[in-house]
Amino acid sequence: MKILIATDMEGVTGVTTWDQVTPGHAEYARFRRLMTQDVNAAVRGAMEAGADEVIVADGHWNGSNILIEELDPRARLNSGSPSPFSMMQGIDETVDAVFFVGYHARNGSPDAVLDHTWSSKTVANVWLNDILTGEYGLNAALAGHFGVPVVMATGDQTACSQIVELLGDLETAVVKQASGRFAAECLPPAVTQGMISDAASRAVSRLLEGDVPDPFVLDTPLRVTVEFFTSDMADRASRIPFTRRDGTRVSLEAEEMASAYNGFRAMVMLASG
């Protein structure tokens, strides 16, 4: 059984501020270690429940956050940026299930630590067809393109709730209770690592029993709509051929999710200037 652990950092144990997840800041070194520990807990739980292969995708910032020297040696790490599938690098038809570790809520969510969608400086909202979603929806839909379900998620209570609402009854580990964008009641690593490991074990056990949500598959052709914060961002994004613009919203259509995913990424990269 092959598991892809798709990681982010804002939903990691103890994180409440941008300083803690921004390379170059003094706090960042501490929290990339905590990110690695959260991932290791997920690897441990998956392996103990019957997984025999785990791939980790480092999905935060430039993809160079997880400390490979401290990573569980049973895992393999996709690191660096850009890569063909970014936060989901390693996804293909041979993967049996995906874990989301360290995830955050979509932009504009109340009671959500560091809520944003893909880029906190560029993207206000994203819709897949008519579904308002965060990057968890984009990543789950890409997994669904390959027929792969998301079976476990970790983060604050709002992130986990949004993921369950979209994808169904998967396993979660709520590592902190957010009370604002920069505030949360946090559990210590000694507690959260056990929670994450247990959730991963339950997810793999349910996968073996056939008791997990279906892959997240959208009707085609797919329409991705991005609402940017400013009109100049929309100016740049709309330079991509076959996009349509309505104010600060730019949309594109694709025949399948892999193309839609990379079309979205291209729009955001252009918009970021």
N, C-alpha and C positions, 0 to 999 in steps of 0.2 A: 504494500500500500504506500502510495506516494502523496505526501502532503506539501503544499506550498504555504509558507507563512509569509504573508504580505504585511510589512510593518510600516508604521509611522511613529512619530515621536510625541506629538501633543497629548496623546492619550496614555502615555507611559506613566507608571507609578510615580507619584509625587510631583509631576509637572504642573505648574500653574502660571508660568510667565514665559514671554518670548525669550528672555535672557537664557533660560534653561535649555532652549532648543536651538539656539543660534550659534553656529561655529564662530570661534573667535572670542566669545564671552567667557569669563572665568568660570561661570556656572556650567557651561556646556559639557566640560569633561566629566563632571559628576554624573550628569544625566544620560550621557551616551553609555556610561557603564550600567546605569539602571535600565536603559533600553535593552542592552545586551542580556541582562539578567531576566527581564520579562520574556524575551525571546527564548532563552534557555529553558525557562519554566515550561513554555509551550512545547518545545522540542522534547523535553523529558516526559511530559504527560502523553504526548502522541506516541512516543516510542514504547512507553510502558504499556499502552493499551493495544499495541499491535502494528503500528506503522513501521515500515522498514526503510523508508527513504524520506528525508525532509530537506526541502530547498527553502532558503530564506531570501526574500527580496527586500533589500534596504531601501525603503521608499521615502525617506525624509530628506529634504534639502537636495544635496548633490549625490545622495546615495552612498555616502562614506561616513556613516555614523557608528555602526555596530563594530565593536572591538573584536576583530577576528581571532586575536590571540586568546580571548576569553570566551569565544563561542563554543558551544557544545560540539565536540569533535565528530559527532554523528551527523551533523548538518553540513550543507554546502551553502555558500553565500554568494548571491548576486549583488555586486557592489559597483558604484560609479554611475556616471550620468553624462550624456543621455544614453539610454539603452532602448531596444526596440519596443518594450512594453512597460518601461518606467516602473511604477509602483508594483506592477504585476509581472516583472521579469521572471521568466521561468514557467509561466503558464502555457500549457498545451494540452493535447488530448490524453497524455499519459498521466496527468495529475488526477488524483481521486477526489481531493477536497482542498479547500482553502481556509486558512485561519486569518483573521484580521487582528493584528496585535498592535496596541498603542493608537487606536483610531479616535477621531474627534468628530463632533457634530458638524452639520452643514452651517454655512455662514448665516448669521442672523438668529441663531437659536438662543433662547434664554437658558440660563443655568447650564452653561456648556463651556468648559475650559478651552480657550484659544479657538473658538469656533471660526471656521473659514471653509472655503471650498477651493481646493487646489492651490490658489495663490491669494493670500490675505490682502495683497495690494492691487490685485487686478480683477478678480472674479467676484461679482456680487451674488449671482445665482446661476444654476445650471438645471436644465430640464432635459430628460431623455424622453422623447415623444412628448407627452404632457405631464410627466412625473417630475416634480421638483425633488432634487436629490443632492447629496454631497458626493465627495469622491468615493465614498463607500459604494454608492450606486453605480458609478462609472466602472469601478474595479469589479464589482459583482457581475455586471453585465458583460464585461470582457471574459470573466470566468465562464459565464453562461454560454458565451459564443463557442467555447470548447466543450460544453456539456458538463461543466464542473460546478458543484454547489459550494457555497460558503457555509461552514458548519460551526464556526466559533468566532467570537469577537471579544476584545477587551478594550476598555476605555472608561470614561465617566458614564454616569447613569443616562445622560441624554444621548450620547453617541450610541450606547448599546440599545436604547429604546428605539432610536431611529432605524438602526440596522435591522432589528427584529421586526419592526413595523413593515419595512420594505421587503424583507427576505423570508420571514417566517420564523418558526420556533426553533432557532438555533441556540447553542450554548453560549453563555456570556460570563465574563468576569468583570464586575464593576469595581475598579481599583480606587475610585474616588467619587465623592458626591459633590458635584459642582454647585456652587451657590452664586456664581457670576463668571464673567469671562476670565478673570484673573484670580479666582478664589475657589477653594474646594476643601472639603474635609478629606484628608488623604490617609490611606492606610499605609503602614510601613512595608518595606520590601519583604520582610520575613513573613508577613501575612499574605500580601498580594501574590507572591510567587507560588505559594501553595494553592491559592484560588485559581490562578492561571493554569497550573499543572493539572488540577482536578477538572477544570472545564475542558481542557484539551483531551484528557483521558475520556471524559464522557462523550465528547464529540466523535472521537474515533470509534468508541464502542457502539454508538448509535449508527455510525456509518457502516460498520460491519453488520449491523442488524437491519440495515435498510430503512432506518427511522430518522431521516434528515430531510430538511426542506429541498424541494426541487431546485435545480439550477435556475438562475434569474435570466430568463430569455424574453427579449422584447420583440414585438411585432416589427416586421420589416416592410418597406425601407425605414430605416431609423432616422429620426430627426434629433439632432443635438442643438440646443439653443443655449447660448451663453450671454448673460447680462453682465456687461462690464461696468466698472465704476465711473468711467468718464468717456466722453465722446471720442477723444483722440485714440483711446484704446480700441474702440469699435472701428474707427477709421482704419487702423492698421490690420485688425483681424479680418475686415471685409475685403482686403486685397486678395485673399485666397479665392481662387475661381469657384464659381457656382454657390457661393454663400449668399444669403439674403439678410438684409439689415432692416431693423425697425428701431430707430433711435439708438440706444446703447445696447440693443440686443442683436446678436448675429447668430444665424443658424445655418446648418448645413445638413444635407441628407446623404446617407450611405446605404449600400445594400446589405452590409453586415457590420457587426459591432467592432471588429478589429480595425476596420477603416474609420469608423466613427470615432473610436477612441483616439487614434492618432491624428485625425482631423481636429478633434477638440484640442489636443496638445499643441498642434501647429497654430491654432487660433490664439491660444493663450501665450505662446512664445512670441508671436508677432505683436500681440497687444502689449506685452510687457516692455517692448521696445529696447 
